[in-house]
Amino acid sequence: MKKKGILNDRLSWIIARLGHGDRIVVADCGLPIPDGVVRVDISLVPGTPSFQDVVGALAQEIKVQKLIVATEMETHNPRNLEFLRRSFPGIPLETVSHEEFKELVRKARAVIRTGEATPYANVILEAGVIF
């Protein structure tokens, strides 16, 4: 049995397969997930697990070189935006329109659907390298 880190087998498998520049999405429970993109649905009930729970766990497992969020997060969800900045200090954070964000989701390796039920609680994590 795995002793620490992410225990979800599918999510752990996806993380292990990430290469430089690959992207995964952490999504609230309302973000549409396009057909053809791997879905890891870990939602249980509204709010569980939270966006912050999942992003916090991923921050410990993935070398991230860039974050992408919807511009709307700045006004509609500043608490989670500030959490991202604290969780990934010094990592560039790009903002795009929510419509453009949804288009970028189509090219992601996977979408992790959380139980988060606050607006625009979505982020694209772009994998970096550890060397």
N, CA, C and O atoms as a GROMACS GRO file, in nm:
protein
  524
    1MET      N    1   0.084  -0.118   0.000
    1MET     CA    2   0.000   0.000   0.000
    1MET      C    3   0.088   0.124   0.000
    1MET      O    4   0.190   0.129   0.069
    2LYS      N    5   0.049   0.223  -0.078
    2LYS     CA    6   0.121   0.350  -0.084
    2LYS      C    7   0.115   0.418   0.052
    2LYS      O    8   0.009   0.420   0.115
    3LYS      N    9   0.227   0.472   0.100
    3LYS     CA   10   0.235   0.530   0.234
    3LYS      C   11   0.196   0.677   0.241
    3LYS      O   12   0.150   0.723   0.345
    4LYS      N   13   0.213   0.751   0.133
    4LYS     CA   14   0.184   0.894   0.138
    4LYS      C   15   0.152   0.945  -0.002
    4LYS      O   16   0.166   0.873  -0.101
    5GLY      N   17   0.110   1.072  -0.008
    5GLY     CA   18   0.078   1.132  -0.136
    5GLY      C   19  -0.062   1.096  -0.182
    5GLY      O   20  -0.146   1.051  -0.104
    6ILE      N   21  -0.086   1.115  -0.308
    6ILE     CA   22  -0.218   1.091  -0.366
    6ILE      C   23  -0.245   0.942  -0.373
    6ILE      O   24  -0.167   0.866  -0.431
    7LEU      N   25  -0.356   0.899  -0.314
    7LEU     CA   26  -0.392   0.758  -0.309
    7LEU      C   27  -0.480   0.714  -0.425
    7LEU      O   28  -0.480   0.596  -0.461
    8ASN      N   29  -0.554   0.805  -0.484
    8ASN     CA   30  -0.643   0.771  -0.597
    8ASN      C   31  -0.558   0.712  -0.708
    8ASN      O   32  -0.470   0.778  -0.763
    9ASP      N   33  -0.585   0.586  -0.743
    9ASP     CA   34  -0.499   0.515  -0.836
    9ASP      C   35  -0.498   0.577  -0.975
    9ASP      O   36  -0.392   0.587  -1.037
   10ARG      N   37  -0.612   0.619  -1.025
   10ARG     CA   38  -0.617   0.678  -1.159
   10ARG      C   39  -0.544   0.812  -1.163
   10ARG      O   40  -0.470   0.840  -1.257
   11LEU      N   41  -0.563   0.892  -1.060
   11LEU     CA   42  -0.497   1.021  -1.054
   11LEU      C   43  -0.346   1.004  -1.039
   11LEU      O   44  -0.268   1.075  -1.102
   12SER      N   45  -0.305   0.911  -0.957
   12SER     CA   46  -0.163   0.884  -0.938
   12SER      C   47  -0.100   0.837  -1.070
   12SER      O   48   0.012   0.877  -1.102
   13TRP      N   49  -0.171   0.754  -1.145
   13TRP     CA   50  -0.124   0.705  -1.275
   13TRP      C   51  -0.108   0.820  -1.374
   13TRP      O   52  -0.008   0.826  -1.446
   14ILE      N   53  -0.204   0.912  -1.377
   14ILE     CA   54  -0.197   1.027  -1.468
   14ILE      C   55  -0.078   1.115  -1.433
   14ILE      O   56  -0.005   1.158  -1.522
   15ILE      N   57  -0.058   1.142  -1.306
   15ILE     CA   58   0.053   1.226  -1.262
   15ILE      C   59   0.186   1.164  -1.304
   15ILE      O   60   0.276   1.234  -1.352
   16ALA      N   61   0.200   1.033  -1.286
   16ALA     CA   62   0.324   0.965  -1.320
   16ALA      C   63   0.354   0.972  -1.470
   16ALA      O   64   0.470   0.960  -1.510
   17ARG      N   65   0.253   0.990  -1.552
   17ARG     CA   66   0.271   0.994  -1.697
   17ARG      C   67   0.294   1.134  -1.752
   17ARG      O   68   0.322   1.149  -1.871
   18LEU      N   69   0.283   1.237  -1.668
   18LEU     CA   70   0.301   1.374  -1.717
   18LEU      C   71   0.443   1.400  -1.762
   18LEU      O   72   0.540   1.358  -1.698
   19GLY      N   73   0.454   1.469  -1.875
   19GLY     CA   74   0.583   1.514  -1.925
   19GLY      C   75   0.586   1.666  -1.931
   19GLY      O   76   0.485   1.732  -1.906
   20HIS      N   77   0.701   1.719  -1.964
   20HIS     CA   78   0.719   1.864  -1.970
   20HIS      C   79   0.618   1.927  -2.066
   20HIS      O   80   0.610   1.891  -2.183
   21GLY      N   81   0.542   2.023  -2.014
   21GLY     CA   82   0.443   2.094  -2.095
   21GLY      C   83   0.305   2.033  -2.096
   21GLY      O   84   0.210   2.096  -2.142
   22ASP      N   85   0.292   1.910  -2.045
   22ASP     CA   86   0.158   1.850  -2.037
   22ASP      C   87   0.073   1.928  -1.938
   22ASP      O   88   0.124   1.987  -1.843
   23ARG      N   89  -0.057   1.927  -1.962
   23ARG     CA   90  -0.148   2.003  -1.876
   23ARG      C   91  -0.257   1.914  -1.818
   23ARG      O   92  -0.311   1.826  -1.885
   24ILE      N   93  -0.288   1.941  -1.691
   24ILE     CA   94  -0.405   1.881  -1.628
   24ILE      C   95  -0.488   1.994  -1.569
   24ILE      O   96  -0.437   2.101  -1.538
   25VAL      N   97  -0.617   1.968  -1.556
   25VAL     CA   98  -0.711   2.068  -1.508
   25VAL      C   99  -0.770   2.022  -1.376
   25VAL      O  100  -0.810   1.906  -1.362
   26VAL      N  101  -0.776   2.114  -1.281
   26VAL     CA  102  -0.854   2.090  -1.159
   26VAL      C  103  -0.979   2.175  -1.177
   26VAL      O  104  -0.971   2.297  -1.194
   27ALA      N  105  -1.095   2.109  -1.173
   27ALA     CA  106  -1.221   2.175  -1.208
   27ALA      C  107  -1.322   2.170  -1.095
   27ALA      O  108  -1.325   2.076  -1.016
   28ASP      N  109  -1.404   2.274  -1.091
   28ASP     CA  110  -1.519   2.270  -1.000
   28ASP      C  111  -1.621   2.171  -1.056
   28ASP      O  112  -1.602   2.118  -1.165
   29CYS      N  113  -1.727   2.148  -0.983
   29CYS     CA  114  -1.822   2.045  -1.026
   29CYS      C  115  -1.910   2.089  -1.142
   29CYS      O  116  -1.990   2.010  -1.192
   30GLY      N  117  -1.897   2.215  -1.188
   30GLY     CA  118  -1.979   2.262  -1.297
   30GLY      C  119  -1.909   2.279  -1.430
   30GLY      O  120  -1.976   2.301  -1.531
   31LEU      N  121  -1.777   2.269  -1.435
   31LEU     CA  122  -1.705   2.291  -1.561
   31LEU      C  123  -1.739   2.180  -1.660
   31LEU      O  124  -1.727   2.062  -1.626
   32PRO      N  125  -1.779   2.215  -1.782
   32PRO     CA  126  -1.805   2.110  -1.881
   32PRO      C  127  -1.673   2.042  -1.921
   32PRO      O  128  -1.573   2.109  -1.947
   33ILE      N  129  -1.676   1.911  -1.925
   33ILE     CA  130  -1.558   1.833  -1.962
   33ILE      C  131  -1.581   1.777  -2.101
   33ILE      O  132  -1.674   1.699  -2.122
   34PRO      N  133  -1.498   1.817  -2.197
   34PRO     CA  134  -1.520   1.773  -2.335
   34PRO      C  135  -1.505   1.623  -2.352
   34PRO      O  136  -1.428   1.559  -2.281
   35ASP      N  137  -1.579   1.568  -2.446
   35ASP     CA  138  -1.560   1.429  -2.483
   35ASP      C  139  -1.416   1.409  -2.528
   35ASP      O  140  -1.358   1.496  -2.593
   36GLY      N  141  -1.359   1.296  -2.493
   36GLY     CA  142  -1.224   1.263  -2.535
   36GLY      C  143  -1.116   1.302  -2.436
   36GLY      O  144  -1.002   1.257  -2.449
   37VAL      N  145  -1.149   1.385  -2.337
   37VAL     CA  146  -1.051   1.420  -2.234
   37VAL      C  147  -1.074   1.328  -2.114
   37VAL      O  148  -1.188   1.309  -2.071
   38VAL      N  149  -0.966   1.272  -2.063
   38VAL     CA  150  -0.977   1.181  -1.948
   38VAL      C  151  -1.039   1.256  -1.831
   38VAL      O  152  -0.996   1.367  -1.798
   39ARG      N  153  -1.138   1.195  -1.770
   39ARG     CA  154  -1.207   1.253  -1.654
   39ARG      C  155  -1.174   1.168  -1.531
   39ARG      O  156  -1.192   1.047  -1.530
   40VAL      N  157  -1.126   1.237  -1.427
   40VAL     CA  158  -1.106   1.174  -1.298
   40VAL      C  159  -1.203   1.245  -1.205
   40VAL      O  160  -1.174   1.354  -1.156
   41ASP      N  161  -1.316   1.184  -1.181
   41ASP     CA  162  -1.420   1.246  -1.102
   41ASP      C  163  -1.407   1.201  -0.957
   41ASP      O  164  -1.437   1.086  -0.923
   42ILE      N  165  -1.360   1.293  -0.874
   42ILE     CA  166  -1.343   1.260  -0.732
   42ILE      C  167  -1.445   1.334  -0.646
   42ILE      O  168  -1.434   1.338  -0.523
   43SER      N  169  -1.546   1.392  -0.712
   43SER     CA  170  -1.649   1.464  -0.636
   43SER      C  171  -1.731   1.366  -0.554
   43SER      O  172  -1.753   1.252  -0.595
   44LEU      N  173  -1.775   1.411  -0.439
   44LEU     CA  174  -1.857   1.327  -0.351
   44LEU      C  175  -1.992   1.394  -0.328
   44LEU      O  176  -2.096   1.339  -0.362
   45VAL      N  177  -1.989   1.510  -0.270
   45VAL     CA  178  -2.107   1.595  -0.250
   45VAL      C  179  -2.060   1.738  -0.275
   45VAL      O  180  -1.939   1.764  -0.277
   46PRO      N  181  -2.152   1.833  -0.296
   46PRO     CA  182  -2.107   1.970  -0.318
   46PRO      C  183  -2.011   2.017  -0.208
   46PRO      O  184  -2.042   2.013  -0.089
   47GLY      N  185  -1.894   2.061  -0.253
   47GLY     CA  186  -1.792   2.110  -0.161
   47GLY      C  187  -1.686   2.009  -0.121
   47GLY      O  188  -1.584   2.046  -0.063
   48THR      N  189  -1.708   1.882  -0.152
   48THR     CA  190  -1.614   1.777  -0.110
   48THR      C  191  -1.574   1.687  -0.227
   48THR      O  192  -1.661   1.633  -0.295
   49PRO      N  193  -1.444   1.672  -0.252
   49PRO     CA  194  -1.336   1.749  -0.195
   49PRO      C  195  -1.334   1.889  -0.254
   49PRO      O  196  -1.385   1.913  -0.364
   50SER      N  197  -1.276   1.980  -0.181
   50SER     CA  198  -1.271   2.118  -0.226
   50SER      C  199  -1.159   2.139  -0.330
   50SER      O  200  -1.068   2.057  -0.343
   51PHE      N  201  -1.170   2.248  -0.401
   51PHE     CA  202  -1.066   2.291  -0.496
   51PHE      C  203  -0.932   2.298  -0.422
   51PHE      O  204  -0.830   2.250  -0.472
   52GLN      N  205  -0.932   2.359  -0.305
   52GLN     CA  206  -0.808   2.376  -0.231
   52GLN      C  207  -0.750   2.244  -0.184
   52GLN      O  208  -0.628   2.226  -0.184
   53ASP      N  209  -0.835   2.150  -0.144
   53ASP     CA  210  -0.786   2.017  -0.104
   53ASP      C  211  -0.709   1.951  -0.218
   53ASP      O  212  -0.599   1.899  -0.199
   54VAL      N  213  -0.769   1.955  -0.336
   54VAL     CA  214  -0.711   1.885  -0.451
   54VAL      C  215  -0.586   1.958  -0.501
   54VAL      O  216  -0.483   1.895  -0.525
   55VAL      N  217  -0.594   2.089  -0.516
   55VAL     CA  218  -0.478   2.165  -0.562
   55VAL      C  219  -0.363   2.151  -0.463
   55VAL      O  220  -0.247   2.136  -0.503
   56GLY      N  221  -0.393   2.155  -0.334
   56GLY     CA  222  -0.289   2.139  -0.232
   56GLY      C  223  -0.217   2.005  -0.244
   56GLY      O  224  -0.095   1.998  -0.231
   57ALA      N  225  -0.293   1.899  -0.267
   57ALA     CA  226  -0.232   1.767  -0.284
   57ALA      C  227  -0.147   1.762  -0.411
   57ALA      O  228  -0.038   1.706  -0.410
   58LEU      N  229  -0.197   1.819  -0.519
   58LEU     CA  230  -0.122   1.819  -0.644
   58LEU      C  231   0.005   1.902  -0.635
   58LEU      O  232   0.107   1.867  -0.695
   59ALA      N  233   0.001   2.010  -0.559
   59ALA     CA  234   0.120   2.096  -0.543
   59ALA      C  235   0.236   2.018  -0.481
   59ALA      O  236   0.352   2.051  -0.505
   60GLN      N  237   0.204   1.916  -0.402
   60GLN     CA  238   0.307   1.834  -0.340
   60GLN      C  239   0.362   1.727  -0.436
   60GLN      O  240   0.468   1.671  -0.411
   61GLU      N  241   0.289   1.700  -0.544
   61GLU     CA  242   0.323   1.588  -0.632
   61GLU      C  243   0.378   1.629  -0.769
   61GLU      O  244   0.450   1.552  -0.831
   62ILE      N  245   0.346   1.748  -0.815
   62ILE     CA  246   0.375   1.788  -0.953
   62ILE      C  247   0.465   1.910  -0.956
   62ILE      O  248   0.444   2.006  -0.882
   63LYS      N  249   0.566   1.906  -1.042
   63LYS     CA  250   0.647   2.025  -1.071
   63LYS      C  251   0.567   2.107  -1.173
   63LYS      O  252   0.547   2.063  -1.286
   64VAL      N  253   0.521   2.224  -1.133
   64VAL     CA  254   0.437   2.309  -1.218
   64VAL      C  255   0.519   2.427  -1.268
   64VAL      O  256   0.589   2.492  -1.190
   65GLN      N  257   0.510   2.455  -1.399
   65GLN     CA  258   0.582   2.569  -1.455
   65GLN      C  259   0.491   2.686  -1.489
   65GLN      O  260   0.538   2.798  -1.508
   66LYS      N  261   0.359   2.660  -1.498
   66LYS     CA  262   0.265   2.768  -1.529
   66LYS      C  263   0.126   2.729  -1.484
   66LYS      O  264   0.088   2.612  -1.488
   67LEU      N  265   0.048   2.829  -1.441
   67LEU     CA  266  -0.092   2.814  -1.406
   67LEU      C  267  -0.174   2.897  -1.504
   67LEU      O  268  -0.131   3.004  -1.546
   68ILE      N  269  -0.291   2.847  -1.539
   68ILE     CA  270  -0.383   2.923  -1.623
   68ILE      C  271  -0.520   2.920  -1.557
   68ILE      O  272  -0.570   2.813  -1.521
   69VAL      N  273  -0.579   3.038  -1.541
   69VAL     CA  274  -0.713   3.050  -1.484
   69VAL      C  275  -0.796   3.143  -1.570
   69VAL      O  276  -0.742   3.216  -1.653
   70ALA      N  277  -0.926   3.140  -1.550
   70ALA     CA  278  -1.015   3.235  -1.617
   70ALA      C  279  -1.002   3.371  -1.550
   70ALA      O  280  -0.992   3.381  -1.428
   71THR      N  281  -1.002   3.475  -1.631
   71THR     CA  282  -0.996   3.612  -1.580
   71THR      C  283  -1.106   3.637  -1.478
   71THR      O  284  -1.086   3.712  -1.383
   72GLU      N  285  -1.219   3.575  -1.498
   72GLU     CA  286  -1.334   3.593  -1.409
   72GLU      C  287  -1.305   3.549  -1.266
   72GLU      O  288  -1.374   3.591  -1.174
   73MET      N  289  -1.205   3.466  -1.248
   73MET     CA  290  -1.170   3.420  -1.113
   73MET      C  291  -1.125   3.539  -1.027
   73MET      O  292  -1.146   3.539  -0.906
   74GLU      N  293  -1.064   3.639  -1.089
   74GLU     CA  294  -1.015   3.755  -1.014
   74GLU      C  295  -1.127   3.825  -0.936
   74GLU      O  296  -1.106   3.867  -0.823
   75THR      N  297  -1.244   3.838  -0.996
   75THR     CA  298  -1.354   3.908  -0.929
   75THR      C  299  -1.454   3.814  -0.863
   75THR      O  300  -1.516   3.851  -0.763
   76HIS      N  301  -1.470   3.694  -0.916
   76HIS     CA  302  -1.574   3.603  -0.865
   76HIS      C  303  -1.523   3.498  -0.766
   76HIS      O  304  -1.603   3.434  -0.697
   77ASN      N  305  -1.390   3.482  -0.758
   77ASN     CA  306  -1.336   3.383  -0.665
   77ASN      C  307  -1.195   3.422  -0.620
   77ASN      O  308  -1.101   3.343  -0.636
   78PRO      N  309  -1.179   3.542  -0.565
   78PRO     CA  310  -1.044   3.587  -0.527
   78PRO      C  311  -0.980   3.501  -0.417
   78PRO      O  312  -0.858   3.493  -0.409
   79ARG      N  313  -1.060   3.437  -0.334
   79ARG     CA  314  -1.006   3.352  -0.227
   79ARG      C  315  -0.927   3.236  -0.287
   79ARG      O  316  -0.816   3.207  -0.242
   80ASN      N  317  -0.985   3.169  -0.387
   80ASN     CA  318  -0.913   3.056  -0.448
   80ASN      C  319  -0.797   3.104  -0.536
   80ASN      O  320  -0.698   3.033  -0.549
   81LEU      N  321  -0.809   3.221  -0.595
   81LEU     CA  322  -0.698   3.277  -0.672
   81LEU      C  323  -0.579   3.305  -0.581
   81LEU      O  324  -0.465   3.274  -0.616
   82GLU      N  325  -0.606   3.363  -0.466
   82GLU     CA  326  -0.497   3.389  -0.370
   82GLU      C  327  -0.437   3.258  -0.320
   82GLU      O  328  -0.316   3.249  -0.300
   83PHE      N  329  -0.521   3.156  -0.301
   83PHE     CA  330  -0.470   3.024  -0.262
   83PHE      C  331  -0.372   2.970  -0.366
   83PHE      O  332  -0.267   2.916  -0.331
   84LEU      N  333  -0.404   2.986  -0.495
   84LEU     CA  334  -0.315   2.941  -0.601
   84LEU      C  335  -0.181   3.013  -0.594
   84LEU      O  336  -0.075   2.952  -0.607
   85ARG      N  337  -0.186   3.142  -0.573
   85ARG     CA  338  -0.061   3.221  -0.565
   85ARG      C  339   0.025   3.178  -0.446
   85ARG      O  340   0.148   3.173  -0.457
   86ARG      N  341  -0.039   3.147  -0.334
   86ARG     CA  342   0.035   3.100  -0.217
   86ARG      C  343   0.090   2.958  -0.238
   86ARG      O  344   0.200   2.926  -0.192
   87SER      N  345   0.014   2.875  -0.307
   87SER     CA  346   0.053   2.736  -0.327
   87SER      C  347   0.165   2.718  -0.428
   87SER      O  348   0.240   2.621  -0.423
   88PHE      N  349   0.176   2.814  -0.522
   88PHE     CA  350   0.275   2.806  -0.628
   88PHE      C  351   0.353   2.938  -0.636
   88PHE      O  352   0.347   3.008  -0.736
   89PRO      N  353   0.427   2.971  -0.529
   89PRO     CA  354   0.498   3.099  -0.529
   89PRO      C  355   0.601   3.106  -0.642
   89PRO      O  356   0.675   3.012  -0.667
   90GLY      N  357   0.602   3.221  -0.710
   90GLY     CA  358   0.699   3.243  -0.817
   90GLY      C  359   0.663   3.179  -0.949
   90GLY      O  360   0.734   3.197  -1.048
   91ILE      N  361   0.553   3.104  -0.954
   91ILE     CA  362   0.511   3.039  -1.079
   91ILE      C  363   0.422   3.136  -1.155
   91ILE      O  364   0.329   3.193  -1.098
   92PRO      N  365   0.450   3.155  -1.286
   92PRO     CA  366   0.365   3.246  -1.364
   92PRO      C  367   0.219   3.201  -1.366
   92PRO      O  368   0.188   3.083  -1.378
   93LEU      N  369   0.131   3.299  -1.352
   93LEU     CA  370  -0.013   3.274  -1.355
   93LEU      C  371  -0.073   3.356  -1.470
   93LEU      O  372  -0.072   3.479  -1.468
   94GLU      N  373  -0.124   3.286  -1.569
   94GLU     CA  374  -0.182   3.348  -1.688
   94GLU      C  375  -0.334   3.350  -1.674
   94GLU      O  376  -0.393   3.254  -1.623
   95THR      N  377  -0.397   3.458  -1.717
   95THR     CA  378  -0.543   3.465  -1.717
   95THR      C  379  -0.592   3.473  -1.860
   95THR      O  380  -0.534   3.541  -1.945
   96VAL      N  381  -0.702   3.403  -1.886
   96VAL     CA  382  -0.769   3.403  -2.016
   96VAL      C  383  -0.919   3.412  -1.989
   96VAL      O  384  -0.962   3.389  -1.877
   97SER      N  385  -0.996   3.445  -2.090
   97SER     CA  386  -1.142   3.448  -2.070
   97SER      C  387  -1.191   3.307  -2.038
   97SER      O  388  -1.126   3.208  -2.070
   98HIS      N  389  -1.307   3.300  -1.973
   98HIS     CA  390  -1.362   3.169  -1.938
   98HIS      C  391  -1.388   3.086  -2.064
   98HIS      O  392  -1.369   2.964  -2.063
   99GLU      N  393  -1.431   3.150  -2.171
   99GLU     CA  394  -1.454   3.078  -2.297
   99GLU      C  395  -1.323   3.021  -2.351
   99GLU      O  396  -1.320   2.907  -2.397
  100GLU      N  397  -1.216   3.100  -2.347
  100GLU     CA  398  -1.086   3.052  -2.392
  100GLU      C  399  -1.036   2.940  -2.300
  100GLU      O  400  -0.977   2.843  -2.347
  101PHE      N  401  -1.061   2.953  -2.170
  101PHE     CA  402  -1.022   2.849  -2.074
  101PHE      C  403  -1.087   2.716  -2.114
  101PHE      O  404  -1.020   2.612  -2.117
  102LYS      N  405  -1.217   2.720  -2.144
  102LYS     CA  406  -1.287   2.596  -2.181
  102LYS      C  407  -1.229   2.535  -2.309
  102LYS      O  408  -1.227   2.413  -2.323
  103GLU      N  409  -1.181   2.618  -2.401
  103GLU     CA  410  -1.116   2.566  -2.521
  103GLU      C  411  -0.983   2.499  -2.486
  103GLU      O  412  -0.950   2.395  -2.543
  104LEU      N  413  -0.907   2.557  -2.395
  104LEU     CA  414  -0.780   2.499  -2.354
  104LEU      C  415  -0.799   2.364  -2.284
  104LEU      O  416  -0.713   2.277  -2.293
  105VAL      N  417  -0.911   2.348  -2.216
  105VAL     CA  418  -0.941   2.221  -2.148
  105VAL      C  419  -0.944   2.106  -2.248
  105VAL      O  420  -0.909   1.993  -2.212
  106ARG      N  421  -0.984   2.132  -2.371
  106ARG     CA  422  -0.990   2.028  -2.475
  106ARG      C  423  -0.855   1.961  -2.501
  106ARG      O  424  -0.850   1.847  -2.545
  107LYS      N  425  -0.746   2.034  -2.474
  107LYS     CA  426  -0.612   1.982  -2.503
  107LYS      C  427  -0.542   1.926  -2.379
  107LYS      O  428  -0.426   1.886  -2.386
  108ALA      N  429  -0.611   1.924  -2.266
  108ALA     CA  430  -0.551   1.875  -2.143
  108ALA      C  431  -0.539   1.723  -2.144
  108ALA      O  432  -0.617   1.654  -2.210
  109ARG      N  433  -0.442   1.672  -2.071
  109ARG     CA  434  -0.427   1.526  -2.054
  109ARG      C  435  -0.542   1.469  -1.973
  109ARG      O  436  -0.587   1.357  -1.997
  110ALA      N  437  -0.590   1.549  -1.875
  110ALA     CA  438  -0.698   1.501  -1.789
  110ALA      C  439  -0.764   1.618  -1.718
  110ALA      O  440  -0.704   1.724  -1.701
  111VAL      N  441  -0.888   1.596  -1.676
  111VAL     CA  442  -0.961   1.691  -1.593
  111VAL      C  443  -0.997   1.619  -1.464
  111VAL      O  444  -1.056   1.511  -1.465
  112ILE      N  445  -0.960   1.681  -1.352
  112ILE     CA  446  -0.994   1.628  -1.221
  112ILE      C  447  -1.115   1.706  -1.173
  112ILE      O  448  -1.104   1.826  -1.144
  113ARG      N  449  -1.228   1.641  -1.165
  113ARG     CA  450  -1.352   1.706  -1.122
  113ARG      C  451  -1.366   1.694  -0.972
  113ARG      O  452  -1.374   1.584  -0.917
  114THR      N  453  -1.367   1.810  -0.905
  114THR     CA  454  -1.381   1.814  -0.760
  114THR      C  455  -1.527   1.836  -0.724
  114THR      O  456  -1.613   1.845  -0.812
  115GLY      N  457  -1.554   1.844  -0.596
  115GLY     CA  458  -1.689   1.878  -0.550
  115GLY      C  459  -1.706   2.028  -0.529
  115GLY      O  460  -1.811   2.073  -0.482
  116GLU      N  461  -1.605   2.106  -0.565
  116GLU     CA  462  -1.608   2.251  -0.544
  116GLU      C  463  -1.732   2.312  -0.607
  116GLU      O  464  -1.765   2.283  -0.722
  117ALA      N  465  -1.799   2.398  -0.531
  117ALA     CA  466  -1.924   2.458  -0.579
  117ALA      C  467  -1.919   2.610  -0.566
  117ALA      O  468  -2.018   2.674  -0.530
  118THR      N  469  -1.802   2.668  -0.597
  118THR     CA  470  -1.790   2.814  -0.604
  118THR      C  471  -1.754   2.848  -0.748
  118THR      O  472  -1.697   2.766  -0.819
  119PRO      N  473  -1.788   2.970  -0.794
  119PRO     CA  474  -1.769   3.004  -0.934
  119PRO      C  475  -1.621   3.014  -0.975
  119PRO      O  476  -1.537   3.062  -0.900
  120TYR      N  477  -1.595   2.968  -1.096
  120TYR     CA  478  -1.464   2.980  -1.160
  120TYR      C  479  -1.351   2.918  -1.078
  120TYR      O  480  -1.238   2.968  -1.081
  121ALA      N  481  -1.378   2.813  -1.006
  121ALA     CA  482  -1.276   2.743  -0.928
  121ALA      C  483  -1.214   2.634  -1.016
  121ALA      O  484  -1.233   2.515  -0.995
  122ASN      N  485  -1.139   2.682  -1.116
  122ASN     CA  486  -1.076   2.594  -1.214
  122ASN      C  487  -0.935   2.644  -1.240
  122ASN      O  488  -0.910   2.765  -1.241
  123VAL      N  489  -0.843   2.551  -1.261
  123VAL     CA  490  -0.706   2.589  -1.294
  123VAL      C  491  -0.645   2.484  -1.387
  123VAL      O  492  -0.671   2.364  -1.373
  124ILE      N  493  -0.566   2.531  -1.480
  124ILE     CA  494  -0.485   2.442  -1.562
  124ILE      C  495  -0.345   2.446  -1.505
  124ILE      O  496  -0.286   2.553  -1.489
  125LEU      N  497  -0.291   2.328  -1.474
  125LEU     CA  498  -0.154   2.315  -1.424
  125LEU      C  499  -0.068   2.262  -1.538
  125LEU      O  500  -0.095   2.155  -1.593
  126GLU      N  501   0.034   2.337  -1.573
  126GLU     CA  502   0.126   2.293  -1.679
  126GLU      C  503   0.252   2.237  -1.615
  126GLU      O  504   0.319   2.304  -1.537
  127ALA      N  505   0.283   2.113  -1.649
  127ALA     CA  506   0.395   2.043  -1.588
  127ALA      C  507   0.528   2.100  -1.634
  127ALA      O  508   0.548   2.129  -1.752
  128GLY      N  509   0.620   2.113  -1.538
  128GLY     CA  510   0.757   2.153  -1.568
  128GLY      C  511   0.847   2.032  -1.559
  128GLY      O  512   0.802   1.918  -1.568
  129VAL      N  513   0.975   2.057  -1.541
  129VAL     CA  514   1.072   1.949  -1.523
  129VAL      C  515   1.145   1.970  -1.391
  129VAL      O  516   1.154   2.083  -1.342
  130ILE      N  517   1.198   1.862  -1.334
  130ILE     CA  518   1.263   1.872  -1.204
  130ILE      C  519   1.413   1.891  -1.214
  130ILE      O  520   1.482   1.890  -1.113
  131PHE      N  521   1.463   1.907  -1.334
  131PHE     CA  522   1.608   1.930  -1.352
  131PHE      C  523   1.634   2.053  -1.432
  131PHE      O  524   1.750   2.087  -1.457
   0.00000   0.00000   0.00000
